[in-house]
Amino acid sequence: MDAIQVMNLTFSYDGQNDVIKDVSFSIPKGSYTTIIGHNGSGKSTIAKLLIGLLPAKSGEIRILGKTLNEESVYELRNHVGIVFQNPDNQFIGSTVADDIAFGLENHCVPQEEMQAIIESSAKKVGMMEYLDSEPTKLSGGQKQRVAIAGILAIEPEIILFDESTSMLDPQGKASINAQIKQLHTQKDRTILSITHDMEEVAQSDFVIVLKDGEVAMTGSPMEIFAHAKEMEEMKLDIPFALKFSKELIKEKITDQPVCTLEEVVKQLCQLKSTT
Ligand SMILES: Nc1ncnc2c1ncn2[C@@H]1O[C@H](COP(=O)(O)OP(=O)(O)OP(=O)(O)O)[C@@H](O)[C@H]1O
C-alpha cells in the first residue's frame, strides 16, 4: 500500500496564481523519499498540503489509503509527524523534556515509559543536557534538534521533514541524517524529506524534483543526478561523492558512477583487493 498518494493536486495562495500545478506522485510505505527543487518551487507548500494545514484547490491526497479532508485530518495527523524548518511555532512544553512528553501523552504512551523514551530521544539528537531548558531560549540548530527528538520519541508511521536540519552544522546534520536513516531501515517508517542537502538525497530511495510548482523529474538518486544539465538549470547541485566518483572515472580508476561516499570507498576497496 502507498503511504501517500497525491493525485492532480493544485493549490493557490491567492485563488488566482497556482503555485502547485497538477502534481501527482505516490510514496510507497516504508520508503525514504526526498523532495528537492529551487527556492520557491513549492516544496514547503506541498508539505503543508500533506498535513492539511492548507486546503487543496483541486485534486486529492490519500494518506494510508484514506482521503485527506476536513473530517479525516485530525485522525490522519496521528499517523503523520512533521518537523518544520523553523520549529518555533511547534513547541508546546515549557522545557525540552515537557515538550517531548507532550507528544508522547498525545500518543497515549504510558507514564512509566515516558522518562526513558524522553532521555533516549534527546540523547539521539545530542540534547541530553538541555532537558530542563526552555525551548524558546535555544539556538536555531538546537531547536531543530529538539523538534526532531519529539518525532524520534513518537516514531509515527509517516514522517515529513521540511528542511528540518537546515540550521545544523555539518556534523550535526550527518548524525541526525543517520538517526533518520535508522528509523527508516530498522523501524520501517515512511520518510518524506524536503531538503537541499544532496548527501541526504543520495541516501534516499526515491527523489521528486519540483520546478515552478510542477513535478519536473522523479527517479532514484542516480537517475536524477544523471540529468546534469537540468539540475544545473534548476540551480541544484550533485553530491560531493558523485563529483569525486566522476573524477575517478575520468582518471580511468573506476568505471561506474556512484553517489555516496560508502559506495566510492567500496569501489576503491574492491580495486585494491584485485590488484
Ligand atoms: N503564505 C504565502 N502567501 C503567498 N504566497 C506564498 C506563501 N508561501 C509561499 N508562497 C509562494 O508560493 C510559492 C512556493 O513557495 P514554497 O515556500 O512552497 O517554496 P519552497 O520550494 O519551499 O521554497 P524554499 O526552498 O525557498 O523554502 C512561491 O512562489 C512563494 O512565493
PDBQT file of the ligand as one rigid body, heavy atoms in Angstrom, charges set to zero:
ROOT
HETATM    1  N1  LIG A 301       1.978  32.407   2.706  1.00  0.00    +0.000 N 
HETATM    2  C1  LIG A 301       2.142  32.625   1.393  1.00  0.00    +0.000 A 
HETATM    3  N2  LIG A 301       1.378  33.503   0.731  1.00  0.00    +0.000 NA
HETATM    4  C2  LIG A 301       1.508  33.728  -0.596  1.00  0.00    +0.000 A 
HETATM    5  N3  LIG A 301       2.438  33.085  -1.370  1.00  0.00    +0.000 NA
HETATM    6  C3  LIG A 301       3.232  32.201  -0.767  1.00  0.00    +0.000 A 
HETATM    7  C4  LIG A 301       3.141  31.917   0.647  1.00  0.00    +0.000 A 
HETATM    8  N4  LIG A 301       4.076  30.988   0.969  1.00  0.00    +0.000 NA
HETATM    9  C5  LIG A 301       4.718  30.694  -0.192  1.00  0.00    +0.000 A 
HETATM   10  N5  LIG A 301       4.221  31.425  -1.222  1.00  0.00    +0.000 N 
HETATM   11  C6  LIG A 301       4.644  31.349  -2.634  1.00  0.00    +0.000 C 
HETATM   12  O1  LIG A 301       4.410  30.014  -3.095  1.00  0.00    +0.000 OA
HETATM   13  C7  LIG A 301       5.478  29.574  -3.927  1.00  0.00    +0.000 C 
HETATM   14  C8  LIG A 301       6.050  28.287  -3.345  1.00  0.00    +0.000 C 
HETATM   15  O2  LIG A 301       6.631  28.580  -2.071  1.00  0.00    +0.000 OA
HETATM   16  P1  LIG A 301       7.232  27.455  -1.123  1.00  0.00    +0.000 P 
HETATM   17  O3  LIG A 301       7.566  28.096   0.173  1.00  0.00    +0.000 OA
HETATM   18  O4  LIG A 301       6.320  26.293  -1.120  1.00  0.00    +0.000 OA
HETATM   19  O5  LIG A 301       8.563  27.079  -1.926  1.00  0.00    +0.000 OA
HETATM   20  P2  LIG A 301       9.833  26.208  -1.470  1.00  0.00    +0.000 P 
HETATM   21  O6  LIG A 301      10.164  25.330  -2.621  1.00  0.00    +0.000 OA
HETATM   22  O7  LIG A 301       9.551  25.552  -0.170  1.00  0.00    +0.000 OA
HETATM   23  O8  LIG A 301      10.951  27.326  -1.307  1.00  0.00    +0.000 OA
HETATM   24  P3  LIG A 301      12.295  27.366  -0.384  1.00  0.00    +0.000 P 
HETATM   25  O9  LIG A 301      13.268  26.356  -0.939  1.00  0.00    +0.000 OA
HETATM   26  O10 LIG A 301      12.784  28.774  -0.589  1.00  0.00    +0.000 OA
HETATM   27  O11 LIG A 301      11.879  27.078   1.037  1.00  0.00    +0.000 OA
HETATM   28  C9  LIG A 301       6.491  30.730  -4.002  1.00  0.00    +0.000 C 
HETATM   29  O12 LIG A 301       6.258  31.432  -5.191  1.00  0.00    +0.000 OA
HETATM   30  C10 LIG A 301       6.150  31.572  -2.786  1.00  0.00    +0.000 C 
HETATM   31  O13 LIG A 301       6.437  32.924  -3.058  1.00  0.00    +0.000 OA
ENDROOT
TORSDOF 0
